[in-house]
Amino acid sequence: MNINLYPDVSSIKEENLKGNTVVVIDVLRATSVITTALYNGCLEVVPVLEVHEALSLKGENVILGGERKGLKIEGFDFSNSPLEYTKDKVEGKRLIFTTTNGTKAIVRSRYSDEIFIGCMLNAKFLADYIVKLGKDISIVCAGTNGIFSMDDFLCAGKIIYEINKLTKVNMSDFSSLAYLTYIKNKDNVFDYLKYASHYRYMLSIGLEEDIKYCFQEDILDTIPYYKDGKIKRI
Ligand SMILES: O=C(O)[C@H](CS(=O)(=O)O)OP(=O)(O)O
């Protein structure tokens, strides 16, 4: 099984993803939100690129979530904080979701038939599931504003680490680097993250609790799956 890793959305090409199992990561915070919302009973998440698109989809049993510059959008019900997506707020609801990096990465990974949403929260469970599919794996990091992001890279390393425990893999050099980075830092994640600009930005706008939440490992057994413009739980 081959594993390829893409540092941000601009580096993905249709021919690289076709036929592969694709995992999209935006650990801070979009893919952590999606996984949490579905775990808490949200029916489906619809990722959209633009705020006006989200607003136009308002309706019964629909909630709007997301951010711009890390902050809640006017007219939306929720921000991009996974801590807001509790069972009492999201159960039985349809979430329309737009964020700066994460939802773009998901929508732009549509070249594959098998697209999953990954984060630290579900890494081990996701690895178990996708290994059984037996296809080559492409991991797409959302990055931040079109630039490589160390936080997504560490999460990619964790997912590769979990896959490697289960089956024989052939890692690209970039995948190996993520894998080794995770092994080296797994016991001191926050010492590593302090070098990450996205992490520092999140801290500067008061999101320390979100970060702590997003870097918990293997606490949610939810495997979000993107098909026909919607993300649902497997
Ligand atoms: O709010 C977030 O977590 C980020 C916003 S930004 O990158 O800090 O502008 O959005 P996401 O799409 O989840 O990376």
The ligand as a Tripos MOL2 file, in Angstrom:
@<TRIPOS>MOLECULE
LIG
   14    13     1     0     0
SMALL
NO_CHARGES

@<TRIPOS>ATOM
      1 O1        -10.6760   28.9850   12.5340 O.co2     1 LIG1
      2 C1         -9.8640   28.1590   12.1220 C.2       1 LIG1
      3 O2         -9.6160   27.1340   12.7310 O.co2     1 LIG1
      4 C2         -9.1870   28.3700   10.7700 C.3       1 LIG1
      5 C3         -9.1440   29.8160   10.4840 C.3       1 LIG1
      6 S1         -7.6420   30.5150   10.1280 S.O2      1 LIG1
      7 O3         -6.8520   29.5410    9.3670 O.2       1 LIG1
      8 O4         -7.0000   30.8140   11.3700 O.2       1 LIG1
      9 O5         -7.9390   31.7110    9.3490 O.3       1 LIG1
     10 O6         -9.9420   27.7610    9.7600 O.3       1 LIG1
     11 P1         -9.7180   26.3130    9.1890 P.3       1 LIG1
     12 O7        -10.3560   26.2690    7.8240 O.co2     1 LIG1
     13 O8        -10.3970   25.3630   10.1260 O.co2     1 LIG1
     14 O9         -8.2310   26.1060    9.1410 O.co2     1 LIG1
@<TRIPOS>BOND
     1     1     2 2
     2     2     3 1
     3     2     4 1
     4     4     5 1
     5     4    10 1
     6     5     6 1
     7     6     7 2
     8     6     8 2
     9     6     9 1
    10    10    11 1
    11    11    12 2
    12    11    13 1
    13    11    14 1
@<TRIPOS>SUBSTRUCTURE
     1 LIG1         1 GROUP 0 **** ****
